[in-house]
Amino acid sequence: MIGCALLPSSSLPAAEVAVAPVLPALTFAGPGSAAAMNFSEVFKLSSLLCKFSPDGKYLASCVQYRLVIRDVNTLQILQLYTCLDQIQHIEWSADSLFILCAMYKRGLVQVWSLEQPEWHCRIDEGSAGLVASCWSPDGRHILNTTEFHLRITVWSLCTKSVSYIKYPKACQQGITFTRDGRYMALAERRDCKDHVSVFVCSDWQLLRHFDTETQDLAGIEWAPNGCVLAVWDTCLEVVYKEAEKNPRLALGRLAFPPPRAAAGPASTTESKYEIASAPVSLQTLKPIADRANPKIGIGALAFSPDNYFLATRNDSVPNAVWIWDIQKLRLFVVLEQLSPVRFFQWDPQQPRLAICTGGGKVYLWSPAGCVSVQVPGEGDFQVLSLCWHFSGDSLALLSKDHFCLCFLETEERVGTAFGRPGDHT
C-alpha cells in the first residue's frame, strides 16, 4: 500500500538554531604544503544514520524517530521530520530533492520532500515485511525487498503504480545500476542456481536473463561505462587454516603503528605510523566453522575516485586495510591498526582514504603518506563510522549517540598535504 499527498509548494522554514561553533583547529604539515582541521560541536545521533545529500547542500541525521536536515555550511536545522517509528535506514534521491526513511521492523518506508515540506508519502509492505529499501537512479521509484527475499516491489512516486520482481538473491550486493540509470542488474537464485537478470529502468521490463555458473554468487557490479557486468563468487574453500598460523608475508615496505601495548582503541595518547621491516606478520582471526555465515573473506572494498586504487578489508585480518594498485595489479601498501577497522571511505575528489576503528581517532592515507588525528572535545567520542562531503573538504564523524564534522583546509588540492609515513599529529 502506498499513500502520498501532494500539497502546494512552500519555502523552507527559518533556521531553528544558530550557527554551530567551531572548535580550535588541528594542523599537520608535510612536504610542499600544510593542512588544518576544524571540528564542529557534537550533535545527537542514532544508529549511525548520517548522510550528505548528493549535491552537497544538506546533511541528514537521525535521532530515534526524528529526521533532521541541516545546511552543510552553517549546520542550521532546515527541516525536522517525525516518522512513525525508529528509523533504521535513510537514503537520498540522486537529485537531492527527496529522502526516504525505512522502518524495517514495521515494514514501512516514509518519503520526505526538501522543496515541498508538507508533501509526504508512506509505503506499507504489510505482511510481506521489509528487509531493504533503495532509490532507483531517477529518484522517483523506490525498490523494497520483502522478507526472505521473496520479491522486490517497485513503487512509483509519480503514478503510485507498483511492479514486482521475483527471485532476488540474498547476497552482499545483489542490485546494481548503470551510471546513466538506464539499466538495472539483479542477482537471482532459481532452482538452486545463480542467475542475473537485466531490466530496463524506464518500464522495469526484462531485457536479458542468463546463468552465472557460480557456486554461491556474492555480488554484481556494472563497469563505469555500462558495457561490462562483473560477477564474483563467495569464498567456499577454508584457505584460512594456513592464515591462522600467521604466515610470513613478503610485502616490502609497509606502514604499521607502534606495538599494541603503546595504545588502545580509547587511548588519548598520540599515535603514528611507522615503517616496518619485512617480513611482516599480520594478526588473523580463526573463523568459527560451527556457526552459520562465519566472517571470512573480503568484508569491505572501495575504489578510489580516480579508479587507481582499491582498498579492501579481509574479515579474517580485521586490523588491516589493504590498498591495491589497480593499474599494475599489485599490492601498494598495507595499513595495520591497533584495533579492528570499522569503516573506511575515499575522498570523492582525490585518492585520500579516511579510516576509523571505533576509537577517538580518525586516520587519513594518501599516496604521499598517512596520519592519525585525535578528535578533540570532552568525553570519549568513539568514531564508529564516517562519510565525506562530495567536495572532499569535510568529514562527518559518527559515534553511537552523536556526530560531529571535521573540516579539512588545504593550501593545495593534492595528496601531498600529508606527511610521509612516520609523521603524525
N, C-alpha and C positions, 0 to 999 in steps of 0.2 A: 504494500500500500504506500502510495506517495501522496503527500499533501503539501501544496505550495500556495502561497498567497503573494500577489504582486500588487503593491501599493504605490502611490505617487512617490517620485524621487524626492529625497530631501538631503540637505547638506549634512556634513558630519558635525556632531555636536562639539561644543567648545571643550578644550582640554580640561581634564579633571584634576590634574596635578601639575605642579611646577616642574621646570627643567630639573632633571636629576643631577645632583652634584657629582663631580668627577674627582676621584681620589688622586693623590700625587702620582707622578709618572715614574716608571722604572725604565732605566736606559741600559743598553748594552751596545758595545762598539765592536767593530770588526774592520778589516782592511777595506779602505775605499769609501766608507760611509758609516753613518750611525743611525740607530733606530731607537724609538721610545715607545713605551706602553702606558696608557692611561686606563684606569678602571672606573666603571660606574658604581653607583651604590648597588646593594643587593636587593633583589625582588623575590617575592614568594613564587614557588613553582611546585607543580605536582607531576609525577610520573615522567619526568624529563621531557615534557612536551613544550618545546620552544623552537620556533622556526621562522626564518626570514622569508618574506614574500619574494617571489622570483624577480620582481622589478626592483627589489632592494629598498622600497619605501617604508615597509611596515615590519614589525616584529610581533608575532603571535606567541602567547604563552598561556598556560592553563593552570588554574588553581581549583582543584576539585572539579566542580561542575561549571565553573566560570571560564569564559574565553576572553582574554584581554588582548586588545590590539593597540600597539604603541607606534608612534612616529619614531623612525630609526634615528633621526638626527637629534631630536630633543628628548626622546623617551617619554613624552607626554602620552597619556591614555586618550586614544581617539574613539574607541568603541569598547563597550563591555557587554558581552552576551551571556545569557544564562541558559544552560542546557538542561535537559530533563533528568540527567543522571551524571555520574562522574565520567569525565572524558577520558578515553583510553587511546585515542589516535586523532591527530589533526593533519590536514594536508591542504596546501594552497592550490587553486586552479592555476594553470600555466600563465594566464593573463593577470593574475593577482587580484581579480575582481571578486572572487568567492573563496570561501574556506569551509571545508567540511569537518565536522566533529563526529567521530564514531564512538558509540557506546555498545561495545560487543556483548556485554552481559545481558543487555535488554534487546539486542537485535535492532538497534536504532542508529540512524545517521541524520544529523541535522546540518543544514547548509545555511550559511550567512553571507550577505552581500555587503561589500565595503562601500559601494556607491549608493545603495538604497538600504539603509539600516533597518527599515521597517519590513523589508521583504524577508520572508522566511520559508523554509522548506524542511519537511520531515519525511524520512523514508523508514518504513517499518517492515522488516523482513518476516515478522510473525513467527510462526512455529518453525520455519526453516532455519532460524538462527543466523548468526553473523560471525565470521572469523577474520575477515579482511575487507577493506574498502579503499578505493583509489579513484582518481580522476582519469578520464580519457584526455588525450592531448588537446582537444578542442575546448576543454573546460566547461562543457555543457552536458556531459554524461558522467555518471558515477557507476563504477563496477563493484558490486558487492559479491563476495564469496560466501556461500552459505556453509553451515556446519557440516563436517565430514566431507567437505569439498564435493558436495553433490552437484552443484551447478554454480555458474556465475550469472548474476542478474544485472542487466544493463539498464539503468534508469535515465531517461531524458528529462532534463530540467525545462526544456523548451516546450515539448509536446506532451509530457507526462506519460509517454509510451514506455513500454518495457520489452526487453528481449532477453532470451535465455540461451546460455551456452553450457552444454553438458560436458562431463568428464574432465574437469580441471584437476591437475595433479597437485597434491600437497608436496611442495618442494621448496628449495631455498629461493629461487627466482623463477616462477612459472609464467609470468606475464611480462612481455617487453614490447615497446612501441618503436617504430622507426622515428627518426628525428623530425621528419616532416609531418608526422602524425597521421599518415595515410593508412598504415597497416599495423595490425597487432598480431603477434605470435603468441600462442598459448600451448604450454606443455600439458599433455593429456596422458591418462592411464586407462587403457581399454583392454579388456581380456588379458590382464596381467602383462601387457606390453606397453612400452612408451611410444607416444606419437606426438607430433606437432601439427597444429592447425594454424593457418594464416587467414585472418579476417580483414575485410575492408572496413575501416572505421566509420565511413560515411553512412553505411546502412547495416553494418555488422553481419554481412553475408560472408559465407565461407569461400575463400579463394583457392587455397591449397590445403592438402592433408597428406601426411606421409609418416612412416615409422622411422625411428631414430637408431635402431639396433643397439641401444644402450641397455645395460642391465638394470640400472636404477637412476634414471635421469635426475640430476640435481639442479639444473638451471639452464636458461637460454638467454641469449643477448644478441641484438642486431649490431652489425658493424656501423660506424658513423655514417657511411654512405647509403645504408639501407639495402645493399646488394648481397650481403652475406649474413647468414644466421649461424651463430656459434651455439653448440650444444655440448654440455660437459656432464660426465658421469660421476657418480659418487665413488668414494674410496671403499671398495668392498674387500680388499686383501688386507690383513692385520700386519702390515710392514712396521708396525710400531714396536715390535719386540726388540729389534735392534736399536731403535731410538731410545728405548728405556735404559740402555746400557751407557748412555751419554757418549755416543761415538765422537771421535775426534774429527773435526771438520776443518779442512784446509781452505779457509775463506779469505786469507790475505789480511790486509789492514782493516780492522773493523772498529767501530765506535762502541764503547761499553762504559757503564757507570762504575763508580768505586765499589768495593765489596759490600755485601748485604749488611754487614754489621755497622756500616757508616751511616746508614739512613734507613727510613721505613716509609710506608705509604702515607703516614700522617706527620712525617718529620718536618720541622720548620727550618732545619739547617740547610745550607746551600748544597746543591748537588751539581755535578758537572759530568760531561762526557770525556772519557779518556780513551786513548788508542791502546787496544790490547794486542799483544803479540801472538801470532799463530804458533801452534794450533790452539783452537778455542773449543771449549765445551759449553753447550747451551743447556739450561735446565729443561727437563722434559717431565711430562706427567703421564702416568700409566692410565690408559683408558679403562673404564670399568666395563669389562666384557659381559658381565651377567646382568646388566641393565639395558633397557631399551634406549636406542638412539644415543650411544655414547659420543662424547665430543671428540671427534678425530678429524684430521684433515684440515683443509683451509676453511676457517670460520669467517674470515672477512678479507675483502680485497677492494682496491680502488685505484683507478688510473689517474695520473696527473693530468691537468688540463691541456698540456701540450702533447699528451699521449707518448711521452718519452719514458716515464717511469710507471711501475706498478708496485703498489705497497700491499703486502699480504701479512696475515697473522695465522699461524698454524695453531690449532686448538691444543695440540699436544706439546707445544712450546709457547705457552701463553705470555711469557715476559718479553718476547722478541717481536720486532717488526722487521720484515724482510723487504728491502727495496730493490727492485729488478730493473735493469736497463733493457727496455723492450726492443729497441732498435738493434742492439748487439746480442740480445737473448742471453744475458748473463747476469749474475748477481752483482749488484752495485755496492751495497752496504747493508749491514745488519745493525739494528739498534736494540740492545737488551736493557730493559728497565728493571728496577728493583722490585716492582710489583706487576701483576698481570695487566696487560694492556686492555683497557675497557673500550676505547674507541679511538679512531683516527680519521682525519678528513683533509683533503688537499685544498689549498688556497685556490679559488676559482680562476685567478689571474696569472699565477706563476707556479712553478714546481716548488712549493713550500708546504710541508706536511705538519699538521698540528696533531698532537697525541696527548691523551690523558689516561691515567692509571688508577683513578679513584682516590688520589691524594690531593694535597694542596698545591700542586704544581701543574703547569702546562708546558709541554715540550714542543719545540719547533725545530724542524730539519729542513735544510736546503742543500743543493749540491756543494755549496761553499762551506757548510759546517752545521753545527747544531747547538742549541742552548736549552736550558731549563729555567723557568721563571716561576717564582713563588707568587701565588695570588695573595695580595695584601688584604688587610681588614681584620676585625676582631672575630674570634671564634675559629672553628675548624671548618673551612669551606672545602669540601671534598668534590673534586671535579669528576663527575661520572660520565659526562658526555659534552659535546661541543658542536658548534656549527658556525661556518664562515658567512659573513656578508658577501654578496656577489662581487663587490669591489675589491675584496681582499684586504681592506683597511681595518676590519674589526672582527672579533670573535665573540660569540655568546657562549659563556661557560656555565654548565648546568650541574647543580648538585641535587640532592634528594628533594629538598624543600625550597630552594632558592636558585636564582641565576644572576649573573652579572655580565656586563660587556667589557671586553678587553680591546682597546683601541691601539692599533699599530701605526705609528707615524714614521715614515722613512724619507730620507733625502733623495734616495734613488729607488726606482721601481724594479729592482733586481734582487736576486737572492744573495748578493754579496754583502747585504746588510748584516748578515750573520757572521760570527767569528768562526775561525777554523775549529775543528774538533779539539776539545780541551778548554776553550774559552767558556765562561759561564757568567750568569748574573746571580 
